[in-house]
Every structure is written in structure tokens, then in C-alpha cells.
Amino acid sequence: MVKQTIQIFARVKPPARKQQSGIYSIDDDENLTPSLEIIIPRDLADGFVNNKRESYKFIFQRIFDQDAKQEIIFENIAKPVAER
């Protein structure tokens, strides 16, 4: 049995047409671990102090952006698992 760590991947999907999207950025530098940062602006319309976090950062083995095709996802994630 091969001992291997669990790998976690992310795929950013386009938002629904009427859904308000948050702002995100992908840091995919080859020397660093890929990370996805999601920024959700605070709603200041209510007129009270909102202390909720605006920025959420997650780390993955690989991140696929909105333009990634299903074939690329399969080749990188499912195919290596199926070939074992």
C-alpha cells in the first residue's frame, strides 16, 4: 500500500448571473504553496460597526481558475488516482 498525504484542490466556478460575486485572487507562484484569497466587502449600509472578517485565505495543492476545462481537471486530479 502506498502511503501518500491527502491532496486538496480548488476550482473557482463562475458566479450565477444574478448572484453578487466576492472578489478573489489566486497566488500561484511556483516557489510558494498556491493560495486562494476571498474578499467579502463589509456592508456599511446599515450604519453600525461591522467587525466581520473581510479576507479569507485558503491553501491548496493546486487551484484551477474559472477558465479551466474539465479535461484539465481530469488529467490533473482523477487520472492519477484511477491509474494506481
Gaussian input, Z-matrix of N, CA and C with variables (Angstrom, degrees):
# hf/3-21g

backbone

0 1
 N
 C     1     B1
 C     2     B2     1     A1
 N     3     B3     2     A2     1     D1
 C     4     B4     3     A3     2     D2
 C     5     B5     4     A4     3     D3
 N     6     B6     5     A5     4     D4
 C     7     B7     6     A6     5     D5
 C     8     B8     7     A7     6     D6
 N     9     B9     8     A8     7     D7
 C    10    B10     9     A9     8     D8
 C    11    B11    10    A10     9     D9
 N    12    B12    11    A11    10    D10
 C    13    B13    12    A12    11    D11
 C    14    B14    13    A13    12    D12
 N    15    B15    14    A14    13    D13
 C    16    B16    15    A15    14    D14
 C    17    B17    16    A16    15    D15
 N    18    B18    17    A17    16    D16
 C    19    B19    18    A18    17    D17
 C    20    B20    19    A19    18    D18
 N    21    B21    20    A20    19    D19
 C    22    B22    21    A21    20    D20
 C    23    B23    22    A22    21    D21
 N    24    B24    23    A23    22    D22
 C    25    B25    24    A24    23    D23
 C    26    B26    25    A25    24    D24
 N    27    B27    26    A26    25    D25
 C    28    B28    27    A27    26    D26
 C    29    B29    28    A28    27    D27
 N    30    B30    29    A29    28    D28
 C    31    B31    30    A30    29    D29
 C    32    B32    31    A31    30    D30
 N    33    B33    32    A32    31    D31
 C    34    B34    33    A33    32    D32
 C    35    B35    34    A34    33    D33
 N    36    B36    35    A35    34    D34
 C    37    B37    36    A36    35    D35
 C    38    B38    37    A37    36    D36
 N    39    B39    38    A38    37    D37
 C    40    B40    39    A39    38    D38
 C    41    B41    40    A40    39    D39
 N    42    B42    41    A41    40    D40
 C    43    B43    42    A42    41    D41
 C    44    B44    43    A43    42    D42
 N    45    B45    44    A44    43    D43
 C    46    B46    45    A45    44    D44
 C    47    B47    46    A46    45    D45
 N    48    B48    47    A47    46    D46
 C    49    B49    48    A48    47    D47
 C    50    B50    49    A49    48    D48
 N    51    B51    50    A50    49    D49
 C    52    B52    51    A51    50    D50
 C    53    B53    52    A52    51    D51
 N    54    B54    53    A53    52    D52
 C    55    B55    54    A54    53    D53
 C    56    B56    55    A55    54    D54
 N    57    B57    56    A56    55    D55
 C    58    B58    57    A57    56    D56
 C    59    B59    58    A58    57    D57
 N    60    B60    59    A59    58    D58
 C    61    B61    60    A60    59    D59
 C    62    B62    61    A61    60    D60
 N    63    B63    62    A62    61    D61
 C    64    B64    63    A63    62    D62
 C    65    B65    64    A64    63    D63
 N    66    B66    65    A65    64    D64
 C    67    B67    66    A66    65    D65
 C    68    B68    67    A67    66    D66
 N    69    B69    68    A68    67    D67
 C    70    B70    69    A69    68    D68
 C    71    B71    70    A70    69    D69
 N    72    B72    71    A71    70    D70
 C    73    B73    72    A72    71    D71
 C    74    B74    73    A73    72    D72
 N    75    B75    74    A74    73    D73
 C    76    B76    75    A75    74    D74
 C    77    B77    76    A76    75    D75
 N    78    B78    77    A77    76    D76
 C    79    B79    78    A78    77    D77
 C    80    B80    79    A79    78    D78
 N    81    B81    80    A80    79    D79
 C    82    B82    81    A81    80    D80
 C    83    B83    82    A82    81    D81
 N    84    B84    83    A83    82    D82
 C    85    B85    84    A84    83    D83
 C    86    B86    85    A85    84    D84
 N    87    B87    86    A86    85    D85
 C    88    B88    87    A87    86    D86
 C    89    B89    88    A88    87    D87
 N    90    B90    89    A89    88    D88
 C    91    B91    90    A90    89    D89
 C    92    B92    91    A91    90    D90
 N    93    B93    92    A92    91    D91
 C    94    B94    93    A93    92    D92
 C    95    B95    94    A94    93    D93
 N    96    B96    95    A95    94    D94
 C    97    B97    96    A96    95    D95
 C    98    B98    97    A97    96    D96
 N    99    B99    98    A98    97    D97
 C   100   B100    99    A99    98    D98
 C   101   B101   100   A100    99    D99
 N   102   B102   101   A101   100   D100
 C   103   B103   102   A102   101   D101
 C   104   B104   103   A103   102   D102
 N   105   B105   104   A104   103   D103
 C   106   B106   105   A105   104   D104
 C   107   B107   106   A106   105   D105
 N   108   B108   107   A107   106   D106
 C   109   B109   108   A108   107   D107
 C   110   B110   109   A109   108   D108
 N   111   B111   110   A110   109   D109
 C   112   B112   111   A111   110   D110
 C   113   B113   112   A112   111   D111
 N   114   B114   113   A113   112   D112
 C   115   B115   114   A114   113   D113
 C   116   B116   115   A115   114   D114
 N   117   B117   116   A116   115   D115
 C   118   B118   117   A117   116   D116
 C   119   B119   118   A118   117   D117
 N   120   B120   119   A119   118   D118
 C   121   B121   120   A120   119   D119
 C   122   B122   121   A121   120   D120
 N   123   B123   122   A122   121   D121
 C   124   B124   123   A123   122   D122
 C   125   B125   124   A124   123   D123
 N   126   B126   125   A125   124   D124
 C   127   B127   126   A126   125   D125
 C   128   B128   127   A127   126   D126
 N   129   B129   128   A128   127   D127
 C   130   B130   129   A129   128   D128
 C   131   B131   130   A130   129   D129
 N   132   B132   131   A131   130   D130
 C   133   B133   132   A132   131   D131
 C   134   B134   133   A133   132   D132
 N   135   B135   134   A134   133   D133
 C   136   B136   135   A135   134   D134
 C   137   B137   136   A136   135   D135
 N   138   B138   137   A137   136   D136
 C   139   B139   138   A138   137   D137
 C   140   B140   139   A139   138   D138
 N   141   B141   140   A140   139   D139
 C   142   B142   141   A141   140   D140
 C   143   B143   142   A142   141   D141
 N   144   B144   143   A143   142   D142
 C   145   B145   144   A144   143   D143
 C   146   B146   145   A145   144   D144
 N   147   B147   146   A146   145   D145
 C   148   B148   147   A147   146   D146
 C   149   B149   148   A148   147   D147
 N   150   B150   149   A149   148   D148
 C   151   B151   150   A150   149   D149
 C   152   B152   151   A151   150   D150
 N   153   B153   152   A152   151   D151
 C   154   B154   153   A153   152   D152
 C   155   B155   154   A154   153   D153
 N   156   B156   155   A155   154   D154
 C   157   B157   156   A156   155   D155
 C   158   B158   157   A157   156   D156
 N   159   B159   158   A158   157   D157
 C   160   B160   159   A159   158   D158
 C   161   B161   160   A160   159   D159
 N   162   B162   161   A161   160   D160
 C   163   B163   162   A162   161   D161
 C   164   B164   163   A163   162   D162
 N   165   B165   164   A164   163   D163
 C   166   B166   165   A165   164   D164
 C   167   B167   166   A166   165   D165
 N   168   B168   167   A167   166   D166
 C   169   B169   168   A168   167   D167
 C   170   B170   169   A169   168   D168
 N   171   B171   170   A170   169   D169
 C   172   B172   171   A171   170   D170
 C   173   B173   172   A172   171   D171
 N   174   B174   173   A173   172   D172
 C   175   B175   174   A174   173   D173
 C   176   B176   175   A175   174   D174
 N   177   B177   176   A176   175   D175
 C   178   B178   177   A177   176   D176
 C   179   B179   178   A178   177   D177
 N   180   B180   179   A179   178   D178
 C   181   B181   180   A180   179   D179
 C   182   B182   181   A181   180   D180
 N   183   B183   182   A182   181   D181
 C   184   B184   183   A183   182   D182
 C   185   B185   184   A184   183   D183
 N   186   B186   185   A185   184   D184
 C   187   B187   186   A186   185   D185
 C   188   B188   187   A187   186   D186
 N   189   B189   188   A188   187   D187
 C   190   B190   189   A189   188   D188
 C   191   B191   190   A190   189   D189
 N   192   B192   191   A191   190   D190
 C   193   B193   192   A192   191   D191
 C   194   B194   193   A193   192   D192
 N   195   B195   194   A194   193   D193
 C   196   B196   195   A195   194   D194
 C   197   B197   196   A196   195   D195
 N   198   B198   197   A197   196   D196
 C   199   B199   198   A198   197   D197
 C   200   B200   199   A199   198   D198
 N   201   B201   200   A200   199   D199
 C   202   B202   201   A201   200   D200
 C   203   B203   202   A202   201   D201
 N   204   B204   203   A203   202   D202
 C   205   B205   204   A204   203   D203
 C   206   B206   205   A205   204   D204
 N   207   B207   206   A206   205   D205
 C   208   B208   207   A207   206   D206
 C   209   B209   208   A208   207   D207
 N   210   B210   209   A209   208   D208
 C   211   B211   210   A210   209   D209
 C   212   B212   211   A211   210   D210
 N   213   B213   212   A212   211   D211
 C   214   B214   213   A213   212   D212
 C   215   B215   214   A214   213   D213
 N   216   B216   215   A215   214   D214
 C   217   B217   216   A216   215   D215
 C   218   B218   217   A217   216   D216
 N   219   B219   218   A218   217   D217
 C   220   B220   219   A219   218   D218
 C   221   B221   220   A220   219   D219
 N   222   B222   221   A221   220   D220
 C   223   B223   222   A222   221   D221
 C   224   B224   223   A223   222   D222
 N   225   B225   224   A224   223   D223
 C   226   B226   225   A225   224   D224
 C   227   B227   226   A226   225   D225
 N   228   B228   227   A227   226   D226
 C   229   B229   228   A228   227   D227
 C   230   B230   229   A229   228   D228
 N   231   B231   230   A230   229   D229
 C   232   B232   231   A231   230   D230
 C   233   B233   232   A232   231   D231
 N   234   B234   233   A233   232   D232
 C   235   B235   234   A234   233   D233
 C   236   B236   235   A235   234   D234
 N   237   B237   236   A236   235   D235
 C   238   B238   237   A237   236   D236
 C   239   B239   238   A238   237   D237
 N   240   B240   239   A239   238   D238
 C   241   B241   240   A240   239   D239
 C   242   B242   241   A241   240   D240
 N   243   B243   242   A242   241   D241
 C   244   B244   243   A243   242   D242
 C   245   B245   244   A244   243   D243
 N   246   B246   245   A245   244   D244
 C   247   B247   246   A246   245   D245
 C   248   B248   247   A247   246   D246
 N   249   B249   248   A248   247   D247
 C   250   B250   249   A249   248   D248
 C   251   B251   250   A250   249   D249

   B1=1.4503
   B2=1.5293
   B3=1.2885
   B4=1.4531
   B5=1.5237
   B6=1.3293
   B7=1.4619
   B8=1.5280
   B9=1.3066
   B10=1.4547
   B11=1.5167
   B12=1.3097
   B13=1.4551
   B14=1.5245
   B15=1.2864
   B16=1.4614
   B17=1.5203
   B18=1.3074
   B19=1.4580
   B20=1.5185
   B21=1.3252
   B22=1.4592
   B23=1.5238
   B24=1.3316
   B25=1.4541
   B26=1.5290
   B27=1.3318
   B28=1.4654
   B29=1.5228
   B30=1.3229
   B31=1.4656
   B32=1.5146
   B33=1.3163
   B34=1.4635
   B35=1.5221
   B36=1.3175
   B37=1.4583
   B38=1.5285
   B39=1.3165
   B40=1.4697
   B41=1.5264
   B42=1.3184
   B43=1.4769
   B44=1.5186
   B45=1.3314
   B46=1.4611
   B47=1.5247
   B48=1.2939
   B49=1.4709
   B50=1.5165
   B51=1.3237
   B52=1.4638
   B53=1.5228
   B54=1.3236
   B55=1.4537
   B56=1.5256
   B57=1.3351
   B58=1.4613
   B59=1.5156
   B60=1.3095
   B61=1.4577
   B62=1.5200
   B63=1.3260
   B64=1.4501
   B65=1.5195
   B66=1.2746
   B67=1.4482
   B68=1.5249
   B69=1.3054
   B70=1.4473
   B71=1.5198
   B72=1.3239
   B73=1.4498
   B74=1.5186
   B75=1.3109
   B76=1.4563
   B77=1.5153
   B78=1.3313
   B79=1.4618
   B80=1.5196
   B81=1.3177
   B82=1.4659
   B83=1.5252
   B84=1.3379
   B85=1.4548
   B86=1.5278
   B87=1.3339
   B88=1.4645
   B89=1.5280
   B90=1.3223
   B91=1.4634
   B92=1.5213
   B93=1.3110
   B94=1.4582
   B95=1.5239
   B96=1.3106
   B97=1.4571
   B98=1.5219
   B99=1.3294
   B100=1.4685
   B101=1.5341
   B102=1.3245
   B103=1.4627
   B104=1.5233
   B105=1.3227
   B106=1.4590
   B107=1.5172
   B108=1.3226
   B109=1.4568
   B110=1.5186
   B111=1.3274
   B112=1.4593
   B113=1.5152
   B114=1.3130
   B115=1.4598
   B116=1.5233
   B117=1.3268
   B118=1.4626
   B119=1.5262
   B120=1.3270
   B121=1.4637
   B122=1.5304
   B123=1.3209
   B124=1.4663
   B125=1.5173
   B126=1.3082
   B127=1.4526
   B128=1.5239
   B129=1.3158
   B130=1.4622
   B131=1.5232
   B132=1.3209
   B133=1.4585
   B134=1.5190
   B135=1.3280
   B136=1.4515
   B137=1.5303
   B138=1.3187
   B139=1.4565
   B140=1.5187
   B141=1.3266
   B142=1.4515
   B143=1.5215
   B144=1.3284
   B145=1.4573
   B146=1.5250
   B147=1.2999
   B148=1.4615
   B149=1.5255
   B150=1.3256
   B151=1.4580
   B152=1.5250
   B153=1.3119
   B154=1.4576
   B155=1.5190
   B156=1.3275
   B157=1.4592
   B158=1.5200
   B159=1.3140
   B160=1.4655
   B161=1.5176
   B162=1.3172
   B163=1.4485
   B164=1.5261
   B165=1.3273
   B166=1.4544
   B167=1.5246
   B168=1.3263
   B169=1.4670
   B170=1.5274
   B171=1.3514
   B172=1.4524
   B173=1.5217
   B174=1.3229
   B175=1.4628
   B176=1.5303
   B177=1.3358
   B178=1.4546
   B179=1.5249
   B180=1.3342
   B181=1.4604
   B182=1.5301
   B183=1.3297
   B184=1.4600
   B185=1.5132
   B186=1.3313
   B187=1.4587
   B188=1.5253
   B189=1.3294
   B190=1.4589
   B191=1.5192
   B192=1.3205
   B193=1.4606
   B194=1.5277
   B195=1.3218
   B196=1.4684
   B197=1.5214
   B198=1.3218
   B199=1.4568
   B200=1.5311
   B201=1.3250
   B202=1.4675
   B203=1.5290
   B204=1.2999
   B205=1.4676
   B206=1.5249
   B207=1.3110
   B208=1.4651
   B209=1.5321
   B210=1.3270
   B211=1.4577
   B212=1.5302
   B213=1.3364
   B214=1.4693
   B215=1.5218
   B216=1.3187
   B217=1.4687
   B218=1.5328
   B219=1.3226
   B220=1.4566
   B221=1.5278
   B222=1.3150
   B223=1.4672
   B224=1.5264
   B225=1.3177
   B226=1.4573
   B227=1.5224
   B228=1.3179
   B229=1.4666
   B230=1.5296
   B231=1.3051
   B232=1.4637
   B233=1.5303
   B234=1.3045
   B235=1.4490
   B236=1.5314
   B237=1.3448
   B238=1.4690
   B239=1.5178
   B240=1.3170
   B241=1.4726
   B242=1.5247
   B243=1.3273
   B244=1.4595
   B245=1.5230
   B246=1.3347
   B247=1.4621
   B248=1.5188
   B249=1.3146
   B250=1.4678
   B251=1.4800
   A1=109.14
   A2=116.38
   A3=122.53
   A4=109.48
   A5=115.11
   A6=118.39
   A7=108.16
   A8=115.16
   A9=120.48
   A10=108.23
   A11=116.25
   A12=120.14
   A13=110.83
   A14=115.16
   A15=120.93
   A16=108.76
   A17=115.91
   A18=121.05
   A19=108.98
   A20=115.55
   A21=121.08
   A22=109.01
   A23=114.81
   A24=121.38
   A25=108.82
   A26=115.67
   A27=120.66
   A28=108.55
   A29=114.28
   A30=120.78
   A31=107.34
   A32=115.97
   A33=121.62
   A34=107.63
   A35=115.72
   A36=120.84
   A37=109.36
   A38=117.55
   A39=119.60
   A40=110.44
   A41=117.46
   A42=119.28
   A43=110.86
   A44=115.07
   A45=119.96
   A46=108.78
   A47=117.73
   A48=121.32
   A49=113.51
   A50=117.61
   A51=120.66
   A52=112.62
   A53=117.00
   A54=120.69
   A55=109.81
   A56=115.46
   A57=119.69
   A58=107.73
   A59=115.94
   A60=118.87
   A61=110.81
   A62=115.16
   A63=120.97
   A64=108.63
   A65=115.79
   A66=121.36
   A67=107.02
   A68=117.70
   A69=120.11
   A70=110.36
   A71=115.60
   A72=120.87
   A73=108.65
   A74=115.07
   A75=121.76
   A76=107.91
   A77=115.85
   A78=122.10
   A79=106.42
   A80=116.13
   A81=121.63
   A82=110.52
   A83=117.08
   A84=122.19
   A85=109.15
   A86=117.94
   A87=121.22
   A88=112.33
   A89=118.71
   A90=122.04
   A91=112.75
   A92=118.31
   A93=122.36
   A94=110.43
   A95=115.88
   A96=121.32
   A97=108.42
   A98=118.88
   A99=120.69
   A100=111.55
   A101=115.02
   A102=118.96
   A103=109.85
   A104=113.92
   A105=122.60
   A106=107.17
   A107=116.66
   A108=121.05
   A109=108.74
   A110=115.58
   A111=121.61
   A112=107.82
   A113=116.12
   A114=121.98
   A115=108.19
   A116=114.85
   A117=121.32
   A118=107.14
   A119=118.06
   A120=119.96
   A121=111.86
   A122=115.07
   A123=120.31
   A124=109.57
   A125=116.31
   A126=121.36
   A127=107.93
   A128=116.48
   A129=120.84
   A130=112.42
   A131=116.87
   A132=120.10
   A133=113.03
   A134=118.98
   A135=121.34
   A136=113.19
   A137=118.06
   A138=120.86
   A139=114.48
   A140=118.92
   A141=120.52
   A142=109.33
   A143=116.30
   A144=120.96
   A145=109.30
   A146=115.83
   A147=122.00
   A148=107.48
   A149=117.22
   A150=121.45
   A151=113.06
   A152=117.74
   A153=120.68
   A154=109.84
   A155=115.29
   A156=119.80
   A157=109.72
   A158=115.25
   A159=120.53
   A160=111.58
   A161=117.10
   A162=121.51
   A163=110.76
   A164=115.71
   A165=122.74
   A166=107.29
   A167=117.02
   A168=121.07
   A169=109.54
   A170=115.89
   A171=122.79
   A172=109.14
   A173=116.29
   A174=122.15
   A175=109.06
   A176=116.18
   A177=123.08
   A178=109.67
   A179=117.25
   A180=120.78
   A181=109.98
   A182=115.68
   A183=120.65
   A184=108.97
   A185=115.23
   A186=121.22
   A187=108.43
   A188=115.49
   A189=121.60
   A190=108.11
   A191=116.14
   A192=121.78
   A193=110.32
   A194=115.73
   A195=122.25
   A196=113.42
   A197=117.62
   A198=120.14
   A199=113.62
   A200=118.83
   A201=121.94
   A202=110.34
   A203=115.93
   A204=121.86
   A205=110.18
   A206=116.45
   A207=122.16
   A208=111.37
   A209=117.96
   A210=121.61
   A211=111.12
   A212=116.64
   A213=121.33
   A214=110.25
   A215=116.98
   A216=121.53
   A217=109.03
   A218=117.42
   A219=121.51
   A220=111.56
   A221=117.07
   A222=121.44
   A223=111.79
   A224=118.11
   A225=121.72
   A226=114.21
   A227=117.83
   A228=119.59
   A229=111.59
   A230=118.31
   A231=121.36
   A232=113.45
   A233=118.57
   A234=121.35
   A235=113.12
   A236=119.73
   A237=118.85
   A238=113.57
   A239=117.65
   A240=121.41
   A241=109.78
   A242=117.28
   A243=121.79
   A244=112.03
   A245=117.53
   A246=120.84
   A247=113.08
   A248=119.66
   A249=121.55
   A250=111.92
   D1=133.64
   D2=-179.65
   D3=-85.28
   D4=127.50
   D5=176.50
   D6=-93.54
   D7=123.13
   D8=-178.12
   D9=-145.81
   D10=146.87
   D11=179.14
   D12=-74.89
   D13=159.20
   D14=176.33
   D15=-72.32
   D16=133.89
   D17=177.99
   D18=-105.69
   D19=139.81
   D20=-178.89
   D21=-121.60
   D22=126.18
   D23=-179.46
   D24=-117.71
   D25=158.11
   D26=176.29
   D27=-129.56
   D28=143.93
   D29=173.97
   D30=-129.65
   D31=120.40
   D32=179.88
   D33=-87.23
   D34=120.36
   D35=-179.91
   D36=-98.93
   D37=149.81
   D38=176.83
   D39=-63.56
   D40=145.49
   D41=178.77
   D42=-69.95
   D43=156.22
   D44=174.71
   D45=-61.79
   D46=159.38
   D47=-174.33
   D48=-58.17
   D49=-46.23
   D50=-175.68
   D51=-93.23
   D52=-6.44
   D53=-176.96
   D54=-81.05
   D55=134.36
   D56=177.49
   D57=-76.19
   D58=128.57
   D59=-176.73
   D60=-96.07
   D61=147.57
   D62=172.50
   D63=-82.16
   D64=169.31
   D65=179.41
   D66=-94.07
   D67=136.49
   D68=178.32
   D69=-135.53
   D70=157.22
   D71=173.90
   D72=-140.60
   D73=144.58
   D74=-179.85
   D75=-112.97
   D76=123.77
   D77=175.89
   D78=-103.42
   D79=100.49
   D80=-173.03
   D81=-117.54
   D82=44.65
   D83=178.71
   D84=-68.72
   D85=138.09
   D86=-176.87
   D87=-64.11
   D88=-27.77
   D89=-177.75
   D90=-85.03
   D91=-12.64
   D92=-177.34
   D93=-117.73
   D94=165.08
   D95=173.54
   D96=-73.59
   D97=131.58
   D98=-179.50
   D99=-60.42
   D100=136.92
   D101=179.38
   D102=-134.91
   D103=152.79
   D104=179.84
   D105=-121.42
   D106=122.51
   D107=178.06
   D108=-112.20
   D109=127.15
   D110=179.19
   D111=-112.24
   D112=128.10
   D113=-179.16
   D114=-113.51
   D115=121.06
   D116=178.89
   D117=-113.10
   D118=108.30
   D119=-177.33
   D120=-61.33
   D121=143.53
   D122=176.64
   D123=-70.93
   D124=145.12
   D125=177.68
   D126=-90.25
   D127=106.98
   D128=-177.28
   D129=-93.42
   D130=2.67
   D131=-175.57
   D132=-69.11
   D133=-24.07
   D134=-176.59
   D135=-76.14
   D136=-17.96
   D137=176.02
   D138=82.26
   D139=15.53
   D140=175.91
   D141=-125.55
   D142=166.81
   D143=-177.36
   D144=-73.18
   D145=129.33
   D146=179.14
   D147=-114.31
   D148=110.96
   D149=-177.59
   D150=-98.23
   D151=17.10
   D152=177.94
   D153=-68.57
   D154=151.80
   D155=176.53
   D156=-66.81
   D157=144.33
   D158=176.44
   D159=-100.54
   D160=-25.82
   D161=-172.55
   D162=-120.70
   D163=131.78
   D164=177.53
   D165=-126.54
   D166=125.78
   D167=-177.64
   D168=-119.25
   D169=131.01
   D170=-178.38
   D171=-127.05
   D172=146.23
   D173=-178.70
   D174=-112.16
   D175=136.71
   D176=-178.46
   D177=-136.04
   D178=165.37
   D179=173.36
   D180=-72.16
   D181=-36.64
   D182=177.53
   D183=-155.68
   D184=146.41
   D185=-179.86
   D186=-123.69
   D187=129.76
   D188=177.79
   D189=-106.02
   D190=127.31
   D191=-177.81
   D192=-80.30
   D193=-179.35
   D194=-175.69
   D195=-60.20
   D196=-27.79
   D197=-176.37
   D198=-89.17
   D199=4.33
   D200=179.80
   D201=-69.48
   D202=130.54
   D203=179.76
   D204=-83.38
   D205=156.08
   D206=-179.14
   D207=-59.98
   D208=-34.29
   D209=179.78
   D210=-63.35
   D211=-39.88
   D212=178.84
   D213=-66.07
   D214=-41.56
   D215=177.97
   D216=-60.72
   D217=-46.46
   D218=-179.55
   D219=-62.18
   D220=-47.14
   D221=-177.65
   D222=-60.96
   D223=-35.54
   D224=-175.40
   D225=-89.99
   D226=-26.37
   D227=-173.61
   D228=-114.05
   D229=-59.48
   D230=-171.34
   D231=-78.14
   D232=-40.18
   D233=-176.02
   D234=-60.64
   D235=-46.89
   D236=177.36
   D237=-60.18
   D238=-33.60
   D239=179.11
   D240=-71.39
   D241=-42.56
   D242=-177.68
   D243=-68.81
   D244=-27.95
   D245=-177.41
   D246=-81.42
   D247=-6.43
   D248=-179.60
   D249=-76.24

